Amino acid sequence: MNAPVAVVTGGASGLGELIVRKLHSTGHRVAVADIDLESANSLAAELGSADSVRSYQVDVGDRSAIERLLSAVIIDFGSVEVLVNNAAKTQARPLMDITAEELDSVMSVGFKGTFTACQIFGAYMAGNRYGRIVNMASLAGQNGGTATGGHYASAKGAVMSLTKVFARELAPSGVTVNAVSPGPQDSPIVRKIVGEANIESYAQTIPVGRLGDPAFIAEMVSLLASPTAASVTGACWDANGGLYMR
């Protein structure tokens, strides 16, 4: 039996790269999908042969591009069992200064792209009676944080809602749809927003007293993407150090 195929959007860098590496290390064949094809090519070349990992350029805000991505991955690998909707766009902008164009741009990637990919890949997986979809949410979408942009937070809140509606729709077809919601991680983007000089004091505002480990987020995604996660759907797994509890 061939190894399962996982598609990771926004997979060329940051958290997406860690998810790609984790899924590849656990035996998945991986499609690294990103708008930055050069970085996607570099990661794919590093990880292995074209039999196990390939790169694809995609703008998730373009429905036809997502349709082409699915078709290309099926041609190259033969199937798709896992989709990780990681692509997103952050923009640190005061809430009242966000323009209509900026709102459309951030929502097109973070919300529309995830919704559309769930539709297109979800329908394909339902036809095969099996699939795992993992959507990347965020603490910002749960507590209304605006450090990464109020439009980003709104998109991530919408991701949690769409996770539930697709989970209900696809459950009878053997397809699970879940979300992972990280809080502040020890990542370049968090260090940039907070400032290196403020990292230690910022960490003390988190109940556990530390930033999260992005590699652990990748492990959470990998677990939800596994065949053994059949009874988990419509869930949002939090990893925020105690900043938000429910």
N, C-alpha and C positions, 0 to 999 in steps of 0.2 A: 504494500500500500504506500502511495506517495505521501510525503510529508505535507501537512496542511500549509495553505498559502495565506499569508497575512498582508493586507494593504495598510500602510501607515501614511496618512496625509500629514504634511508638515514634518516629514520624517528625516529631513536632511541635517537638522541641527537641533540644539537645545534638548528639551524633554523628548521630542520626537525621535531624535537620534538614539537616546538611551532606550526608548521603547523598541526601536528597530534592533538594536544590539541584543536586548534581552530576548525578544522573540526568535531572533536568529540563533542565539545560543541554546534555546530550548527546542530546537529542531524544526522550526518553521522555515519555509521558503518565504522570502520577504520582498514585497514591492515597495521601494522607497519612493513615495510620491511627494513632490514638492514643486513650488513655483520656481525655485532656484535649482535648475537642472545641473549646473556645474557642481554644486555641493552634493547633490544627490548622486551624481556620477562618482564623485570622489569616495563617498561612504560605501557605495556598492562595490567599487573596485577594491577597497580595503578589506571588506568582509568576506569576499569569496568569489566563486565562479558564477557565471550567468545562470547556472542550473539552480543556484540557491538564493541569489539576490540580484535584483535588477532595479534600475532607476527609471522614473517616469516624471515628465513635467506635467503639472496640472495646476490650473487656477480653479480652486473649488467654488469660486463665485460664479463660474460658467457651467451651466448644466450640461451642455454638450461635451465639455472637457471631462466631466465626471463619467459620462457615458462612454467616451473614448477610452478613458482609463480602465474601466471594467472590461471592455472588449479586448484591449491590449494585454491586460494581465491574463485573461482567459486564454488568449492565443499563445502567450509565452509560457504559462505555467499549467494550463489545463483546467483550473478551477480557482475559486476563492472561498475560503472558509471563515476568515477573520477580517474585520474592518475596524481600524482604530481612527476615529475622527479627531485628529490632534491639531490640524491647521487652525490658526487663529491670528488675529491682528490686534496688537495693543497700541494704545496711543495716549500717553499721559497728557491730558488736556483738562483744564478747569471745566466743570460740568456745564456752566452757562456759556462757555465759549465754543462748544462743539458745533460745527457747522452741519448743514444738511448733507453735504457731500462727504464729510468725515463719518457721519452716522451711517450713511449708506455703505461706505467702504468697509467699516469695521463689522457691521451686521452682515454684509454679503459674505464675508469669510467665516466669521464665528458662528452665525446662526444659519443663514441660508445655505452655506456650503455643507454644514453638518446635516441639516434637514434633507437636502437634496441627495446627499450620499446615502443617508438612511433609506430613502425611497428607492433609489436605483439599485444599490447593493442588497438592500433588504428584500426587494422583489425577486432578485436573482437567487438569494439564499433560500427564500421561502419555496421557490420552485425545486430546490434541491433537498428540502426538508431538513436543513441544518445550517446553522451559522452563529457567529458570535460578533456582535457589534459593541464596541466600547467607545463612548463619547467622553472627551475631556471637558469637564466642567471647571469650576473654580470657586474658592471661598468668596470671591468678589460677587459672584452671582447669588450667594446665600445671605450675605450680611450687608450688601449695598456699598461695599468698599469702592472708592473711586480713584485709588492711587494709580491704577493702570488704565483709567479712563472709564467714565460712566457708561459709555456706549459698549465698551468691552464687558463690563459687569452685567449690563442688560442682556447682551448676547449670551453670556454664560448662564444667566438665569433662565433664558429661553431654552438653552441646551438641556437643562434638567427637566423641563416640561416636555420637550419633544422626546426625550429618552423614555418617559412614561407612556406617551401615546403610541410610540412605535413598539414598545415592549408589549403592550396590550394587543396591538394589531398582529404582531408576528409570533407571539407565544404558541398558538396552535400549530404553527408550521415548523417548530423545532429551532427557531431563531431567538436568541436572547439579546436584549439590548440593555446595557447598563452604563453608568457614568462613574467617573473617578473625579473627585473634587479636591485638588491640592490647595493648601494654604501656602504661606510664604516658604519657598524652598531656597536652599543654598545654591543659587544659580546666578549666572552673570546678569540676567535681567533684574533680579531682585537686588543684587549688590549695586547695580547702576542706579536704580530708583531710590534706594535707601541711602546710598553713599557709603563707601568703604569705611570712612571714619565713624559712621553711625551704626554699623552692623551689630557690634556687641551690645550696645544699649537697646537697639531695636529687638534683638533676640530676647531680652529680658522682659519685653512686653507680651511675649507668648507664654501661656501658662506652663508649658514644659521647659521653657528657658532656652530654646534652641530653634534654629531653622530646620526645615525638613530636608530629607535626603532624596534627591530626584531619582536615584537608583531604586529606592523603595517604591516610588510611584510606578516605575516601570514594572516592578514585580507584581504590584496590584493589578495592572493592566494584563500582564501575562496570566495571572490566575483567572481573571474573568474571561479571558480568551480561550481557556482550556475546555476540553470536552467534559471534564468533571464539574464544571460550573453550570450544569443544566438546570438546576433548581433556583438559580439566582437570575431574576430579570426585573427590570424597572427599578433597580436599586441605584443609590448614589453612595459610593464609598468615600468617606471623608478622611483626609489626612492633613489636619490643620493645627496640630499641637495644642488643641483645646480652645482655640479662638472662637469656635462656633460649635455648640452642642445642641442636639435635638432629641 
